[in-house]
Amino acid sequence: MSRRSIVITGASDGIGKALAFEMAERGYDLGLTARRLELLEAIAEDIAARYPETQIAVEALDVTAYETVQPVFDKLAGALGKIDIVLANAGIARGGRVGTMPLADNLMTIDTNVSGAIATVSAALKIFRQQGHGHLVATSSLAAYRGMPRNAAYCASKAALSTFMEAVRAETYKEKIAVTVLHPGYIDTEINRHLKSRPFLITVEKGSKIFADLIEKKVARATVPVHLAGVLRPLLKLLPTRLIARMG
């Protein structure tokens, strides 16, 4: 039986990096991309030392350089032989009040988290259709469920990504392509360590194990941790704006 492979964008740190180690432990070959090639190469070296049977391909990729995304994915498919799973994980979070924070920060958040993810998914789908199978996974967020003060663009970007992936699921319904959308809460990574409050915080190691479990089950959608679906998601929808406003 051939080994399965996963390509992870935004793999140089955070959940992307942790998941690379987790999937290698589970016997997957890896395609890792991020803007910082030197970090990817160091991660690949570390993974290879721990799991020498793992085939690893690394490529520098800025998902907002749209014209480069497909060629990078084609190179990874060639290096790995095939791509079974693609995790569209590259993302940024720039906080601040609309009209006060630089407009460029808001637009960059949308550009990376939405347009970059669309470019990633489009490239993956081309390869999956050539292969006749594949599994698309996107890292959304609990922020997709409610617009939060000081994070307007980030919340909007994740809501857009979730909706986009739901449409992709409908478009690929009759194909051998699975679509998974994961909505993590606070996982202890650099992207949120500056925040004063991080409710329901989990370690990145625990987060990566939950991610891997959900990916392997090919769930349609889930929160991370899973129990937040029954607690925090409906709460965010129901809280009055006067209380949401205090969170900013």
C-alpha positions in Angstrom: 0.0 0.0 0.0 1.4 3.4 -1.0 2.0 6.1 1.5 -0.5 8.9 1.6 0.7 12.5 1.2 -0.4 15.9 2.5 0.5 19.4 1.3 0.3 22.1 4.0 0.5 25.8 3.2 1.7 28.1 6.0 3.8 25.3 7.4 6.6 27.3 8.8 5.0 27.9 12.2 1.8 27.5 14.3 -0.7 24.8 13.6 0.8 24.1 10.1 4.2 23.3 11.5 2.8 21.2 14.4 0.6 19.3 12.0 3.5 18.5 9.7 5.2 16.6 12.6 1.9 14.9 13.5 1.2 13.7 10.0 4.8 12.5 9.6 4.3 10.5 12.8 1.1 9.0 11.3 3.0 7.8 8.2 2.3 10.6 5.7 4.7 12.1 3.2 4.8 15.9 3.3 4.7 18.8 1.0 5.4 22.0 3.0 5.1 25.6 1.8 5.5 29.0 3.3 7.1 32.3 2.5 10.2 31.6 4.6 12.1 28.8 2.9 14.9 28.6 5.5 12.4 27.8 8.2 10.8 25.1 6.1 14.2 23.5 5.4 15.0 23.4 9.1 11.6 21.9 9.9 12.1 19.3 7.1 15.5 18.4 8.5 14.1 17.9 12.0 11.2 15.8 10.7 13.5 13.7 8.6 15.7 13.0 11.6 12.7 11.8 13.6 10.9 10.0 10.8 13.5 9.0 8.3 11.0 7.1 6.1 9.0 10.3 5.4 9.4 11.8 2.0 9.4 15.6 2.3 9.3 18.3 -0.4 9.5 22.0 0.5 8.8 25.0 -1.7 8.8 28.7 -0.9 5.3 30.1 -1.6 3.5 33.3 -1.0 -0.1 32.5 -1.7 -0.9 36.1 -2.6 1.5 35.7 -5.6 -1.3 33.9 -7.4 0.5 33.1 -10.6 3.1 31.0 -8.6 0.6 28.8 -6.7 -0.2 26.3 -9.5 3.5 25.8 -10.6 4.5 25.2 -6.9 1.7 22.6 -6.5 2.6 21.0 -9.7 6.2 20.7 -8.5 5.1 19.2 -5.2 2.8 16.7 -7.0 5.8 15.6 -9.1 8.1 15.3 -6.1 5.6 13.3 -4.0 4.2 11.3 -6.9 0.6 12.4 -5.9 -1.1 14.6 -3.5 -3.9 13.1 -1.4 -4.7 16.0 0.9 -4.2 19.7 0.7 -4.5 21.9 3.8 -5.1 25.6 2.9 -3.7 26.9 6.1 -1.7 30.0 5.2 -3.2 33.0 7.0 -2.5 36.2 8.9 -4.3 38.3 11.5 -3.9 42.1 11.7 -5.9 43.6 14.5 -7.2 47.1 15.1 -10.2 49.3 14.7 -11.6 50.0 11.2 -10.7 53.5 10.2 -7.9 53.7 12.7 -5.6 50.8 11.7 -3.9 51.1 8.3 -6.2 50.2 5.5 -3.3 48.1 4.0 -3.5 45.8 7.0 -7.2 45.1 6.5 -6.7 44.5 2.8 -3.7 42.3 3.3 -5.7 40.1 5.7 -8.4 39.6 3.1 -5.8 39.1 0.3 -4.0 36.3 2.2 -6.9 34.6 4.0 -9.4 34.7 1.2 -7.7 35.3 -2.2 -4.7 33.2 -1.3 -6.8 30.4 -0.1 -8.9 30.5 -3.3 -5.7 30.3 -5.3 -4.6 27.3 -3.2 -7.9 25.5 -3.6 -8.0 26.1 -7.3 -4.5 24.7 -7.8 -5.3 21.6 -5.6 -8.5 20.9 -7.5 -6.7 20.9 -10.8 -4.4 18.2 -9.5 -7.1 16.2 -7.8 -9.2 16.1 -11.0 -6.2 14.9 -12.9 -5.6 12.2 -10.3 -9.3 11.4 -9.9 -9.3 11.9 -6.2 -8.3 14.2 -3.3 -9.2 15.8 0.0 -9.4 19.6 0.4 -9.1 21.0 3.9 -9.3 24.7 5.0 -8.3 26.3 8.2 -11.1 28.7 9.0 -11.8 29.9 12.6 -14.5 30.4 15.2 -14.1 34.0 14.2 -16.1 33.1 11.1 -19.2 32.9 13.3 -19.4 36.5 14.5 -17.7 39.8 13.7 -15.6 40.8 16.6 -14.2 44.3 17.4 -10.6 45.0 16.5 -10.7 41.9 14.2 -13.2 42.9 11.5 -11.2 41.9 8.5 -10.0 38.7 10.0 -13.5 37.6 11.0 -14.8 38.6 7.5 -12.0 36.7 5.9 -12.7 33.5 7.8 -16.5 33.8 7.1 -15.7 34.2 3.4 -13.4 31.2 3.4 -16.0 29.0 5.1 -18.7 30.0 2.7 -16.3 29.5 -0.3 -15.5 26.0 0.9 -19.1 25.1 1.3 -19.6 26.1 -2.4 -16.7 24.0 -3.4 -18.2 21.1 -1.6 -21.4 21.5 -3.6 -19.4 21.8 -6.9 -17.4 18.6 -6.2 -20.3 16.6 -4.8 -20.3 14.1 -7.6 -16.5 13.8 -7.7 -14.1 11.8 -5.6 -13.1 14.9 -3.7 -13.8 15.4 0.0 -14.0 18.9 1.5 -13.4 19.7 5.2 -13.6 23.0 6.9 -12.0 23.3 10.4 -12.9 26.1 12.8 -10.2 26.3 15.5 -10.7 28.4 18.6 -7.6 29.6 20.5 -4.6 27.4 19.9 -1.4 28.5 21.5 0.5 30.0 18.6 2.3 33.2 17.7 -0.7 34.6 15.9 -2.7 35.1 19.2 -0.1 35.3 22.0 -0.4 39.0 22.1 -4.1 38.8 23.2 -5.0 39.4 26.9 -7.7 36.8 26.9 -7.7 33.4 25.1 -10.7 31.4 26.4 -10.7 27.6 25.9 -7.0 27.7 25.0 -5.3 24.5 24.0 -1.7 23.7 23.1 -0.6 23.5 19.5 0.3 19.8 20.0 -3.2 19.0 21.1 -4.6 21.2 18.3 -2.6 19.3 15.7 -3.7 15.9 16.9 -7.4 17.1 16.8 -6.8 18.5 13.3 -5.2 15.2 12.1 -8.1 13.1 13.6 -10.7 15.2 11.9 -8.8 15.2 8.6 -8.5 11.4 8.7 -12.2 11.1 9.4 -13.0 13.4 6.4 -15.5 15.4 8.4 -17.4 18.1 6.5 -16.9 20.7 9.2 -15.9 20.9 12.8 -14.6 23.1 15.6 -11.3 22.6 17.3 -11.7 21.5 20.1 -14.8 19.7 18.9 -16.9 20.5 22.0 -16.8 24.3 21.1 -19.4 23.6 18.4 -22.0 23.0 21.1 -20.9 25.8 23.5 -19.1 28.8 21.9 -20.6 28.8 18.4 -24.2 29.3 19.4 -23.1 31.7 22.2 -21.3 33.9 19.6 -24.5 34.0 17.5 -26.7 34.9 20.4 -24.7 37.5 22.4 -26.1 41.0 22.0 -23.9 43.6 20.3 -23.5 45.6 23.5 -21.6 42.6 25.0 -19.6 41.9 21.9 -18.6 45.6 21.9 -17.0 45.2 25.3 -14.6 42.6 24.0 -12.8 45.2 22.0 
